[in-house]
């Protein structure tokens, strides 16, 4: 089956290195301003259990779509309501943009980062067009304002397509740990004596990477691929009942995989562990 025009366009955007370079600079700047902690967790949606950015996009899009419908209606009341909705959408786009920048700062793949920057540029252009539409309408030039808002809608559609490609085709945003296959039955993964106290170890079980760790006589097993962006947990800081991802510093409890600190929004899958016949055995909890 031949490639679609949209797939070809996406590939060109992904391979455009200046976008990746800009994304790296934005990521470094954002990480220097917003450190891991409560504010980063707020922007990421850790408190919600899902990324905050997609949810917030519904507010400006809903306002602008309602304004589009009112623009099809004649009368001063419709014109006033449409203008107010345009302005409300612009204001609502600001926190949406900040959460989007937080998501962009966490992307690690160059091609995905290039696409994320293109998505961000498209959204900035969208807000600029709707802002111009609002002020043009306030000056009494409704037809020009409608034309600007329609241009903004077209730009928003293109930017939304790139965002959808990142999520649904490249799986940027959903829990990475959910990609691992379940281990349904008790499965031996390592000799018991091969796991020293206080030393994290990665094992591969039926194609799934698993982190093993022993502390105070207890043996723990978590999915090794961080649920946030897929970082290798066995290379992070492990101890005192938690493990911290080396990429973005998400922290999980070893006991059950629950989130101690974001930016992860999904808990880390944990496994039941038992020792039998000198072997460490695990299964999906």
C-alpha positions as a Markdown table, in Angstrom:
| # | Residue | x | y | z |
|---|---|---|---|---|
| 1 | Unk | 0.0 | 0.0 | 0.0 |
| 2 | Unk | 1.5 | 3.4 | -1.0 |
| 3 | Unk | 2.3 | 5.9 | 1.7 |
| 4 | Unk | -0.3 | 8.6 | 2.2 |
| 5 | Unk | 0.6 | 12.3 | 1.7 |
| 6 | Unk | 0.2 | 12.9 | 5.5 |
| 7 | Unk | 2.6 | 10.1 | 6.3 |
| 8 | Unk | 5.2 | 11.6 | 3.9 |
| 9 | Unk | 4.7 | 15.0 | 5.4 |
| 10 | Unk | 5.2 | 13.7 | 8.9 |
| 11 | Unk | 8.4 | 11.9 | 7.9 |
| 12 | Unk | 9.8 | 15.1 | 6.5 |
| 13 | Unk | 8.9 | 17.0 | 9.7 |
| 14 | Unk | 10.5 | 14.3 | 11.8 |
| 15 | Unk | 13.8 | 14.4 | 9.8 |
| 16 | Unk | 14.1 | 18.2 | 10.0 |
| 17 | Unk | 17.0 | 18.6 | 12.4 |
| 18 | Unk | 16.5 | 22.3 | 13.2 |
| 19 | Unk | 13.2 | 21.4 | 14.9 |
| 20 | Unk | 15.0 | 18.9 | 17.1 |
| 21 | Unk | 17.7 | 21.5 | 17.9 |
| 22 | Unk | 15.0 | 23.9 | 19.0 |
| 23 | Unk | 13.3 | 21.3 | 21.0 |
| 24 | Unk | 16.5 | 20.5 | 22.9 |
| 25 | Unk | 17.0 | 24.1 | 23.8 |
| 26 | Unk | 13.4 | 24.4 | 25.0 |
| 27 | Unk | 13.7 | 21.2 | 27.0 |
| 28 | Unk | 16.9 | 22.4 | 28.7 |
| 29 | Unk | 15.4 | 25.8 | 29.5 |
| 30 | Unk | 12.1 | 24.3 | 30.8 |
| 31 | Unk | 14.0 | 21.8 | 33.0 |
| 32 | Unk | 16.0 | 24.6 | 34.5 |
| 33 | Unk | 12.9 | 26.5 | 35.4 |
| 34 | Unk | 10.5 | 23.7 | 36.4 |
| 35 | Unk | 12.3 | 21.1 | 38.5 |
| 36 | Unk | 10.9 | 17.7 | 39.5 |
| 37 | Unk | 8.4 | 18.2 | 42.3 |
| 38 | Unk | 4.9 | 19.4 | 43.0 |
| 39 | Unk | 4.6 | 22.0 | 40.2 |
| 40 | Unk | 6.0 | 19.6 | 37.6 |
| 41 | Unk | 3.6 | 16.9 | 38.9 |
| 42 | Unk | 0.8 | 19.5 | 38.5 |
| 43 | Unk | 1.7 | 20.2 | 34.9 |
| 44 | Unk | 2.2 | 16.6 | 34.1 |
| 45 | Unk | -1.1 | 15.4 | 35.5 |
| 46 | Unk | 0.4 | 13.1 | 38.2 |
| 47 | Unk | -2.4 | 14.1 | 40.5 |
| 48 | Unk | -5.0 | 13.2 | 37.9 |
| 49 | Unk | -3.6 | 9.8 | 36.9 |
| 50 | Unk | -3.5 | 10.9 | 33.3 |
| 51 | Unk | -1.6 | 13.6 | 31.3 |
| 52 | Unk | -3.2 | 17.0 | 31.9 |
| 53 | Unk | -2.4 | 18.5 | 28.5 |
| 54 | Unk | -4.9 | 16.5 | 26.4 |
| 55 | Unk | -7.8 | 17.3 | 28.8 |
| 56 | Unk | -7.0 | 21.0 | 28.8 |
| 57 | Unk | -7.0 | 21.2 | 25.0 |
| 58 | Unk | -10.8 | 20.6 | 25.1 |
| 59 | Unk | -11.4 | 24.0 | 26.6 |
| 60 | Unk | -10.0 | 26.3 | 23.9 |
| 61 | Unk | -11.1 | 24.0 | 21.1 |
| 62 | Unk | -14.6 | 23.8 | 22.5 |
| 63 | Unk | -14.8 | 27.6 | 22.8 |
| 64 | Unk | -13.5 | 28.2 | 19.3 |
| 65 | Unk | -15.8 | 25.6 | 17.8 |
| 66 | Unk | -18.8 | 27.2 | 19.5 |
| 67 | Unk | -17.7 | 30.6 | 18.2 |
| 68 | Unk | -17.5 | 29.0 | 14.7 |
| 69 | Unk | -21.2 | 27.9 | 15.0 |
| 70 | Unk | -22.2 | 31.4 | 16.2 |
| 71 | Unk | -20.4 | 33.0 | 13.3 |
| 72 | Unk | -22.9 | 31.3 | 11.0 |
| 73 | Unk | -25.7 | 33.2 | 12.8 |
| 74 | Unk | -26.6 | 36.8 | 12.0 |
| 75 | Unk | -27.3 | 39.4 | 14.7 |
| 76 | Unk | -25.5 | 41.5 | 17.2 |
| 77 | Unk | -26.1 | 39.0 | 20.1 |
| 78 | Unk | -24.4 | 36.2 | 18.1 |
| 79 | Unk | -21.5 | 38.4 | 17.2 |
| 80 | Unk | -20.9 | 39.5 | 20.8 |
| 81 | Unk | -21.1 | 35.9 | 22.1 |
| 82 | Unk | -18.8 | 34.6 | 19.4 |
| 83 | Unk | -16.2 | 37.3 | 20.2 |
| 84 | Unk | -16.4 | 36.5 | 23.9 |
| 85 | Unk | -15.8 | 32.8 | 23.1 |
| 86 | Unk | -12.8 | 33.6 | 20.9 |
| 87 | Unk | -11.3 | 35.6 | 23.8 |
| 88 | Unk | -12.1 | 32.9 | 26.3 |
| 89 | Unk | -10.4 | 30.3 | 24.1 |
| 90 | Unk | -7.2 | 32.4 | 23.8 |
| 91 | Unk | -7.0 | 32.8 | 27.6 |
| 92 | Unk | -7.7 | 29.1 | 28.1 |
| 93 | Unk | -4.9 | 28.2 | 25.6 |
| 94 | Unk | -2.2 | 29.6 | 27.9 |
| 95 | Unk | -2.3 | 26.9 | 30.7 |
| 96 | Unk | -2.8 | 24.4 | 27.9 |
| 97 | Unk | 0.4 | 25.6 | 26.2 |
| 98 | Unk | 2.4 | 25.3 | 29.5 |
| 99 | Unk | 1.3 | 21.7 | 30.1 |
| 100 | Unk | 2.2 | 21.0 | 26.4 |
| 101 | Unk | 5.6 | 22.5 | 26.9 |
| 102 | Unk | 6.1 | 20.2 | 30.0 |
| 103 | Unk | 5.2 | 17.2 | 27.8 |
| 104 | Unk | 7.6 | 18.4 | 25.1 |
| 105 | Unk | 10.5 | 18.7 | 27.6 |
| 106 | Unk | 10.1 | 15.0 | 28.5 |
| 107 | Unk | 10.5 | 13.7 | 24.9 |
| 108 | Unk | 13.7 | 11.8 | 24.5 |
| 109 | Unk | 13.6 | 10.6 | 20.8 |
| 110 | Unk | 14.9 | 13.2 | 18.3 |
| 111 | Unk | 12.3 | 12.4 | 15.6 |
| 112 | Unk | 9.5 | 12.6 | 18.2 |
| 113 | Unk | 10.9 | 15.8 | 19.6 |
| 114 | Unk | 10.9 | 17.4 | 16.1 |
| 115 | Unk | 7.3 | 16.4 | 15.6 |
| 116 | Unk | 6.4 | 17.8 | 19.1 |
| 117 | Unk | 8.1 | 21.1 | 18.2 |
| 118 | Unk | 6.1 | 21.3 | 15.0 |
| 119 | Unk | 2.9 | 20.6 | 16.9 |
| 120 | Unk | 3.8 | 23.4 | 19.4 |
| 121 | Unk | 4.6 | 25.9 | 16.6 |
| 122 | Unk | 1.3 | 25.1 | 15.0 |
| 123 | Unk | -0.5 | 25.8 | 18.2 |
| 124 | Unk | 1.3 | 29.1 | 18.8 |
| 125 | Unk | 0.3 | 30.2 | 15.3 |
| 126 | Unk | -3.3 | 29.1 | 16.1 |
| 127 | Unk | -3.4 | 31.2 | 19.3 |
| 128 | Unk | -1.9 | 34.2 | 17.4 |
| 129 | Unk | -4.6 | 33.9 | 14.7 |
| 130 | Unk | -7.4 | 33.7 | 17.2 |
| 131 | Unk | -6.0 | 36.6 | 19.2 |
| 132 | Unk | -5.9 | 38.7 | 16.0 |
| 133 | Unk | -9.5 | 37.6 | 15.3 |
| 134 | Unk | -10.6 | 38.8 | 18.7 |
| 135 | Unk | -9.1 | 42.3 | 18.4 |
| 136 | Unk | -10.3 | 42.6 | 14.8 |
| 137 | Unk | -13.8 | 41.8 | 16.0 |
| 138 | Unk | -13.6 | 44.4 | 18.8 |
| 139 | Unk | -12.8 | 47.0 | 16.2 |
| 140 | Unk | -16.1 | 46.2 | 14.5 |
| 141 | Unk | -14.6 | 44.2 | 11.6 |
| 142 | Unk | -16.5 | 41.0 | 12.1 |
| 143 | Unk | -16.0 | 39.5 | 8.6 |
| 144 | Unk | -12.2 | 40.0 | 8.8 |
| 145 | Unk | -12.4 | 38.5 | 12.3 |
| 146 | Unk | -14.3 | 35.5 | 11.0 |
| 147 | Unk | -11.7 | 35.0 | 8.3 |
| 148 | Unk | -8.9 | 35.0 | 10.8 |
| 149 | Unk | -10.7 | 32.6 | 13.1 |
| 150 | Unk | -11.2 | 30.2 | 10.2 |
| 151 | Unk | -7.5 | 30.4 | 9.4 |
| 152 | Unk | -6.9 | 29.6 | 13.1 |
| 153 | Unk | -9.2 | 26.6 | 12.9 |
| 154 | Unk | -7.3 | 25.3 | 9.9 |
| 155 | Unk | -4.0 | 25.7 | 11.7 |
| 156 | Unk | -5.4 | 24.1 | 14.8 |
| 157 | Unk | -6.5 | 21.1 | 12.8 |
| 158 | Unk | -3.0 | 20.6 | 11.4 |
| 159 | Unk | -1.4 | 20.9 | 14.8 |
| 160 | Unk | -4.0 | 18.5 | 16.3 |
| 161 | Unk | -3.1 | 15.9 | 13.6 |
| 162 | Unk | 0.6 | 16.1 | 14.5 |
| 163 | Unk | -0.4 | 15.7 | 18.2 |
| 164 | Unk | -2.6 | 12.7 | 17.4 |
| 165 | Unk | 0.2 | 11.1 | 15.4 |
| 166 | Unk | 2.5 | 11.4 | 18.4 |
| 167 | Unk | 0.0 | 9.8 | 20.7 |
| 168 | Unk | -1.6 | 7.1 | 18.5 |
| 169 | Unk | 1.1 | 6.2 | 16.1 |
| 170 | Unk | 4.3 | 6.8 | 18.2 |
| 171 | Unk | 2.8 | 6.2 | 21.6 |
| 172 | Unk | 4.2 | 9.3 | 23.2 |
| 173 | Unk | 2.2 | 10.0 | 26.4 |
| 174 | Unk | 0.4 | 6.7 | 27.2 |
| 175 | Unk | 2.0 | 4.4 | 29.8 |
| 176 | Unk | 5.0 | 2.8 | 28.4 |
| 177 | Unk | 4.9 | 0.0 | 30.9 |
| 178 | Unk | 1.5 | -1.0 | 29.5 |
| 179 | Unk | 3.3 | -2.2 | 26.4 |
| 180 | Unk | 4.8 | -5.1 | 28.3 |
| 181 | Unk | 3.2 | -8.5 | 28.0 |
| 182 | Unk | 1.7 | -10.0 | 31.3 |
| 183 | Unk | 3.4 | -12.9 | 33.0 |
| 184 | Unk | 0.4 | -15.0 | 33.8 |
| 185 | Unk | 2.0 | -18.0 | 35.6 |
| 186 | Unk | 4.7 | -18.3 | 38.1 |
| 187 | Unk | 7.9 | -18.1 | 36.1 |
| 188 | Unk | 11.5 | -18.7 | 37.4 |
| 189 | Unk | 13.6 | -15.7 | 36.4 |
| 190 | Unk | 16.9 | -15.9 | 38.4 |
| 191 | Unk | 18.8 | -18.1 | 40.9 |
| 192 | Unk | 18.0 | -16.8 | 44.4 |
| 193 | Unk | 21.7 | -16.5 | 45.2 |
| 194 | Unk | 22.4 | -14.4 | 42.1 |
| 195 | Unk | 20.5 | -11.4 | 43.5 |
| 196 | Unk | 22.7 | -9.7 | 46.2 |
| 197 | Unk | 21.1 | -7.4 | 48.8 |
| 198 | Unk | 20.9 | -3.8 | 47.6 |
| 199 | Unk | 21.9 | -4.4 | 44.0 |
| 200 | Unk | 19.3 | -3.8 | 41.3 |
| 201 | Unk | 19.2 | -6.4 | 38.5 |
| 202 | Unk | 17.4 | -6.4 | 35.2 |
| 203 | Unk | 16.1 | -9.7 | 33.8 |
| 204 | Unk | 14.2 | -10.5 | 30.6 |
| 205 | Unk | 11.1 | -12.6 | 31.1 |
| 206 | Unk | 9.2 | -13.7 | 27.9 |
| 207 | Unk | 10.4 | -10.5 | 26.2 |
| 208 | Unk | 9.6 | -8.2 | 29.1 |
| 209 | Unk | 12.3 | -6.3 | 31.1 |
| 210 | Unk | 11.8 | -6.7 | 34.8 |
| 211 | Unk | 13.7 | -5.0 | 37.7 |
| 212 | Unk | 14.6 | -7.2 | 40.6 |
| 213 | Unk | 15.7 | -5.7 | 43.9 |
| 214 | Unk | 16.3 | -7.2 | 47.4 |
| 215 | Unk | 16.2 | -5.0 | 50.5 |
| 216 | Unk | 15.9 | -5.9 | 54.2 |
| 217 | Unk | 15.2 | -9.5 | 53.2 |
| 218 | Unk | 12.4 | -8.7 | 50.9 |
| 219 | Unk | 12.5 | -9.3 | 47.1 |
| 220 | Unk | 10.7 | -6.9 | 44.8 |
| 221 | Unk | 9.9 | -7.0 | 41.1 |
| 222 | Unk | 8.7 | -4.1 | 38.9 |
| 223 | Unk | 8.4 | -3.6 | 35.2 |
| 224 | Unk | 11.8 | -2.1 | 34.3 |
| 225 | Unk | 10.4 | 0.2 | 31.6 |
| 226 | Unk | 9.3 | 3.4 | 33.3 |
| 227 | Unk | 5.6 | 4.1 | 32.6 |
| 228 | Unk | 6.4 | 7.8 | 31.8 |
| 229 | Unk | 8.8 | 7.6 | 28.9 |
| 230 | Unk | 10.3 | 4.2 | 29.0 |
| 231 | Unk | 13.5 | 4.9 | 31.0 |
| 232 | Unk | 15.5 | 1.9 | 32.4 |
| 233 | Unk | 14.7 | 1.8 | 36.1 |
| 234 | Unk | 17.6 | -0.5 | 36.9 |
| 235 | Unk | 20.0 | 2.3 | 36.0 |
| 236 | Unk | 18.3 | 4.7 | 38.4 |
| 237 | Unk | 18.5 | 5.2 | 42.2 |
| 238 | Unk | 17.1 | 2.2 | 44.0 |
| 239 | Unk | 16.8 | 1.9 | 47.8 |
| 240 | Unk | 14.8 | 2.7 | 50.9 |
| 241 | Unk | 11.6 | 1.2 | 49.4 |
| 242 | Unk | 11.6 | 3.2 | 46.1 |
| 243 | Unk | 13.2 | 3.4 | 42.7 |
| 244 | Unk | 13.8 | 6.6 | 40.7 |
| 245 | Unk | 13.9 | 6.7 | 36.9 |
| 246 | Unk | 17.2 | 8.1 | 35.6 |
| 247 | Unk | 15.6 | 10.0 | 32.8 |
| 248 | Unk | 12.9 | 12.3 | 34.4 |
| 249 | Unk | 13.2 | 11.3 | 38.0 |
| 250 | Unk | 9.8 | 9.7 | 38.4 |
| 251 | Unk | 9.8 | 7.8 | 41.7 |
| 252 | Unk | 7.8 | 4.6 | 42.4 |
| 253 | Unk | 7.4 | 2.4 | 45.5 |
| 254 | Unk | 9.1 | -1.0 | 45.1 |
| 255 | Unk | 6.3 | -2.7 | 47.1 |
| 256 | Unk | 3.4 | -1.9 | 44.7 |
| 257 | Unk | 4.7 | 0.4 | 41.9 |
| 258 | Unk | 2.6 | 3.3 | 43.1 |
| 259 | Unk | 3.8 | 6.9 | 42.3 |
| 260 | Unk | 5.8 | 8.8 | 44.9 |
| 261 | Unk | 6.7 | 11.6 | 42.6 |
| 262 | Unk | 6.0 | 12.4 | 38.9 |
| 263 | Unk | 6.1 | 13.3 | 36.2 |
| 264 | Unk | 4.8 | 9.8 | 35.7 |
| 265 | Unk | 1.0 | 9.6 | 35.7 |
| 266 | Unk | 0.6 | 5.8 | 35.6 |
| 267 | Unk | 1.9 | 3.5 | 38.4 |
| 268 | Unk | 4.6 | 1.0 | 37.6 |
| 269 | Unk | 3.3 | -2.6 | 37.1 |
| 270 | Unk | 4.4 | -4.7 | 40.1 |
| 271 | Unk | 4.9 | -8.5 | 40.2 |
| 272 | Unk | 4.2 | -11.1 | 42.9 |
| 273 | Unk | 7.5 | -12.7 | 44.0 |
| 274 | Unk | 8.3 | -16.0 | 45.6 |
| 275 | Unk | 11.4 | -18.1 | 46.2 |
| 276 | Unk | 11.0 | -21.8 | 45.3 |
| 277 | Unk | 13.7 | -24.5 | 44.9 |
| 278 | Unk | 16.4 | -21.8 | 45.0 |
| 279 | Unk | 14.8 | -19.8 | 42.2 |
| 280 | Unk | 13.2 | -16.4 | 42.2 |
| 281 | Unk | 9.8 | -16.7 | 40.6 |
| 282 | Unk | 7.4 | -13.9 | 39.5 |
| 283 | Unk | 4.0 | -13.4 | 38.0 |
| 284 | Unk | 1.9 | -10.4 | 37.1 |
| 285 | Unk | 0.0 | -9.1 | 40.1 |
